[in-house]
């Protein structure tokens, strides 16, 4: 298996109250599968995805990637793994407003490489960014900034940015939540193509059963626990 979540729990403190969000979740993700996690708003779907993406640690339990425990890595090791192997896209696009589409997509390569490495491979980096932007249908929007893009175009830019370093697994947190129906269909079709053509492992969080039903496997998050 590619990723495994073992007995993870997670709570948040709100004022005088402790809110249990995840209550001992166990889940396996197989390499190359398209898995969707579905549940009502507030069920903990995003929290689970953030644990898998090393954005937040579990209170208890463990997260494994190819058999190696990763939730207890150092901050530097987590950053490296996220930049290299485990990539995420979100409902909100988190694009840098002052950068163009092309520059936003190149940011992960700037982070991964030292200044001199980036300068040495600048042409190859640009070609890789252009290649992935062509694939997501944005080769005509290279010099546009986020405020000049539609919601669907911003999400495609975010997907291109997530893919530019050739990740092994893509975690998608409600990636169509801010889109109209036409753009939603286009983004889901793009994700299906990436999974089918590249065998990219995809874990999709959604509250929409219509989207989930076309994935390889669906698990339901109910009251902090997963139900197949």
C-alpha positions in Angstrom: 0.0 0.0 0.0 1.1 3.6 -0.6 -0.3 5.3 2.5 -1.8 4.0 5.7 -3.6 5.8 8.5 -3.7 3.9 11.8 -6.0 4.8 14.6 -5.6 8.5 14.3 -7.5 10.9 16.6 -7.7 14.6 16.4 -9.5 17.2 18.7 -9.7 20.9 18.7 -10.2 23.3 21.6 -12.9 25.9 21.2 -13.3 28.1 24.2 -13.9 25.8 27.2 -14.8 22.9 25.0 -12.8 20.1 23.4 -14.3 19.0 20.1 -13.4 15.4 19.0 -13.2 15.5 15.2 -11.5 12.1 14.4 -12.0 9.2 16.7 -9.6 6.4 15.7 -9.6 6.4 11.9 -8.0 3.5 10.1 -7.6 3.7 6.3 -5.3 2.4 3.5 -4.6 4.0 0.1 -3.4 1.7 -2.6 -0.9 3.0 -5.2 -2.7 4.2 -8.3 -6.2 4.3 -7.0 -8.7 7.1 -7.0 -10.3 7.2 -3.5 -12.9 9.6 -2.4 -13.8 10.4 1.2 -17.3 11.7 1.6 -19.2 13.1 4.5 -21.3 16.0 5.7 -19.8 19.4 6.4 -17.9 19.3 9.7 -17.5 15.6 9.7 -13.6 15.9 9.7 -12.9 15.1 6.1 -10.5 18.0 5.6 -8.8 17.3 9.0 -8.1 13.7 7.9 -6.7 14.9 4.6 -4.5 17.5 6.4 -3.1 14.7 8.6 -2.3 12.7 5.5 -0.6 15.8 3.9 1.4 16.4 7.1 -0.1 19.8 7.6 -1.2 18.9 11.1 -0.2 16.1 13.5 -2.6 13.6 15.0 -3.2 13.6 18.7 -2.7 9.9 18.6 -2.2 7.2 16.0 0.2 7.0 13.1 0.5 7.8 9.4 2.7 5.7 7.1 3.9 6.3 3.6 5.3 3.2 1.8 5.7 1.6 5.2 7.6 4.5 6.7 6.1 6.4 9.6 5.8 10.1 8.5 3.7 11.9 11.1 6.7 12.1 13.5 9.2 13.5 11.0 11.1 16.7 11.6 9.6 19.9 10.1 12.4 19.9 7.5 11.7 16.2 6.5 7.9 16.9 6.3 8.5 19.9 4.0 10.7 17.8 1.8 8.2 15.0 1.5 5.3 17.4 0.8 7.4 19.2 -1.9 8.5 15.9 -3.5 6.0 13.1 -3.1 2.7 14.3 -1.4 1.0 17.3 -3.0 -2.3 19.0 -2.1 -4.9 21.2 -3.7 -7.6 23.0 -1.8 -11.0 24.6 -2.2 -9.3 28.0 -2.0 -6.6 28.2 -4.5 -3.8 29.9 -2.5 -2.2 31.4 -5.5 0.3 34.3 -5.0 -1.6 37.4 -6.3 1.5 39.2 -7.4 2.8 36.3 -9.6 1.7 35.3 -13.1 0.2 31.9 -13.8 3.5 30.6 -15.0 5.4 32.0 -12.0 2.8 30.5 -9.6 3.3 27.1 -11.1 7.1 27.4 -10.9 7.1 28.2 -7.1 7.5 24.5 -5.9 10.6 24.1 -8.1 12.0 27.3 -6.6 11.4 25.9 -3.1 12.8 22.4 -3.9 16.0 23.6 -5.5 18.8 25.9 -4.2 19.3 29.2 -5.8 22.2 27.9 -7.9 20.3 24.7 -8.8 17.3 26.7 -9.9 19.5 29.0 -12.1 21.3 26.1 -13.6 18.0 24.3 -14.5 16.0 27.5 -15.2 15.2 26.6 -18.8 14.2 23.0 -17.9 12.1 24.3 -15.0 10.3 26.7 -17.4 9.7 23.9 -19.9 8.2 21.6 -17.3 5.9 24.4 -16.1 4.8 25.1 -19.7 4.2 21.4 -20.3 1.9 21.0 -17.3 0.1 24.2 -18.0 -0.5 23.0 -21.6 -1.9 19.8 -20.1 -4.4 21.6 -17.9 -5.5 23.9 -20.8 -3.9 27.1 -19.6 -1.1 27.7 -22.2 -3.0 30.9 -23.3 -3.0 32.3 -19.7 0.8 32.3 -18.9 1.1 36.0 -18.1 -2.2 36.5 -16.4 -2.3 37.1 -12.6 -4.9 35.4 -10.4 -7.3 38.3 -10.4 -7.5 38.0 -14.2 -8.5 34.3 -14.1 -11.8 32.6 -13.6 -12.4 30.3 -10.7 -11.9 27.3 -12.9 -8.7 28.7 -14.3 -7.4 29.4 -10.8 -8.1 25.9 -9.8 -6.3 24.5 -12.9 -3.4 26.7 -12.0 -3.3 25.3 -8.5 -3.5 21.7 -9.9 -0.6 22.5 -12.3 1.4 23.9 -9.4 0.7 20.7 -7.4 1.9 18.5 -10.3 5.0 20.3 -11.4 7.4 18.4 -9.2 6.0 15.0 -10.3 4.3 14.0 -7.0 3.4 10.3 -6.3 0.1 11.1 -4.5 -2.3 14.1 -4.8 -4.7 15.0 -2.0 -7.6 17.1 -3.1 -9.7 19.0 -0.5 -13.1 19.9 -2.0 -11.3 21.1 -5.2 -14.6 22.1 -6.8 -16.3 23.7 -3.8 -16.1 27.2 -5.2 -16.9 26.3 -8.8 -20.0 26.3 -10.9 -21.2 23.1 -12.4 -19.5 23.4 -15.8 -16.1 24.2 -14.2 -16.7 21.4 -11.6 -17.1 18.9 -14.3 -14.0 20.0 -16.1 -11.8 19.8 -12.9 -13.1 16.3 -12.1 -12.5 15.1 -15.6 -8.9 16.4 -15.4 -8.3 14.6 -12.1 -9.7 11.4 -13.6 -7.4 11.7 -16.6 -4.4 12.2 -14.4 -5.3 9.1 -12.4 -6.0 7.0 -15.5 -3.2 8.2 -17.7 -0.4 8.8 -15.2 -1.5 6.3 -12.5 -1.3 9.2 -10.1 -2.8 8.2 -6.7 -5.7 10.5 -5.9 -7.5 11.0 -2.6 -10.5 13.3 -3.0 -12.5 14.9 -0.2 -16.0 15.9 -1.2 -19.5 16.2 0.1 -21.0 15.5 -3.4 -22.0 11.9 -3.9 -22.3 12.4 -7.6 -18.6 13.2 -7.8 -17.6 10.4 -5.5 -19.5 7.6 -7.3 -17.2 7.7 -10.3 -14.0 7.1 -8.3 -12.5 3.7 -7.6 -13.5 3.5 -4.0 -15.7 5.5 -1.6 -15.4 5.7 2.1 -17.8 7.6 4.3 -16.7 9.7 7.3 -19.5 9.5 10.0 -19.1 10.9 13.5 -15.3 10.9 13.3 -15.0 7.3 12.0 -14.7 5.9 8.5 -17.4 3.5 7.1 -16.7 1.7 3.8 
